[in-house]
Amino acid sequence: MRPAIAQPCNAAPASAAASLRPPAAGSPTNSACSRSTRRRWPARISTPSFHTLTGLEANVSGSLADVCILTFAVDRPDELARCIASVAAQRGSPRLRHRVLSERVDALRDAPALARWRTAVEWHSLDGEPFQGASSPRIARLRQAALLDVQEPFVCFLDDDNAIDPDHIRSLLDLIERDGLDAAHSWRFVRFPDGSPFPFDFFPWQGDPAVAAQLYRECVELGAIVPGSPVMRDGAPRNAPADADAGSLTVDMNEWLFKTETLRRIGFDTEFSETDLRMRTGEDDKLYRRFLRHAVRFACTEQPTVQYYLGGVSNLRLTSGPTVETLDGGAA
């Protein structure tokens, strides 16, 4: 039996369409994103106006938390500050515990950009030395290890370079509770690194131009991508085929809120084949397919409440990370 999957509409939300504008000159025009192209992307970190920094004390409540938010970070303090601020600005949400996990905890915590947020999160140290390499197998193992330490009934993951809208957690939790689900997800508003909307004139998460073109066509046909709109309508759109686990359909990890017991039961796939690595299959792609196979009950809010910034996997940026899969015994 297939899971209960929300059926996204094909039209962009009015607020998203209204804010769309073409990328600045020098933005990439193909998915290969060469080194020279990356240098033309704006380096400035933008914090859009919807990330009003309010409500910190009301939203972070330590040992009494209901939702655990896990963020893995290495060397992007400016983006991490934006990430933490967006969690602190959640409205009407349950009690939150935000954990930042890194093998560079001390350096991050002492960064000037994070001065305001040093006590807003729990800092957990990761063992190992930074390295450059395929990120999906590493992050799958890290997510699985971090999940074992979560005691809250709900859990989600937020990358250090992304942010969430003030109603993100509340909207997901409301959907789970209303429909008796195991998990829920949103859509994402995709942005260039400088904060300007990405018009989806190509598929940015695949380095092979031929494969990227095919995935782009599939996503457009399914309604997951509407050319000109910055909203990625992840999940199974209304006109998706019966085999909704097609390769072009997925849900980004930042969009999910899970019941912790459900995610533990399904678990992350930590084995990646050469084909997986070549096709840039993510741990979230594998998890989505596991959810479909196990008939996990989930649905979509059909709201782009994740602010997703291109610049990681999407432009071949090599990031460092721990070489072992274990976490140390406690907060640093």
Buried (B, 14 or more C-beta within 10 A) or exposed (E): EEBBBBBBEBEBBEEBBEEBEEBEEEBBEBBBBEEEBBEEBBEEBBBBEBBBBBBBEBBBEEEEBBBBBBBBBBBBBBBBBBBBBBBBBBBBBBBBBBBBBBBBBEEBBEBEBBEBBEEBBBBBBBEBEBEEEEBBBBBBBBBBBBBEBBEBBBBBBBBBBBBBBBBBBBBBBBBBEEEEBBBBBBBBBBBBBBBBBBBBBBBBBBBBEEBBBBBBEBBBBBBBBBEEBBBBBBBBBEEBEEEBBBEBBBBBBBBBBBBBEBBBEBEBBBEBEEEBEEBBBBBBBBBBBBBBEEEBBBBBBBBBBBBBBBBBBBBBBEBBBBBBBEBEEEEB
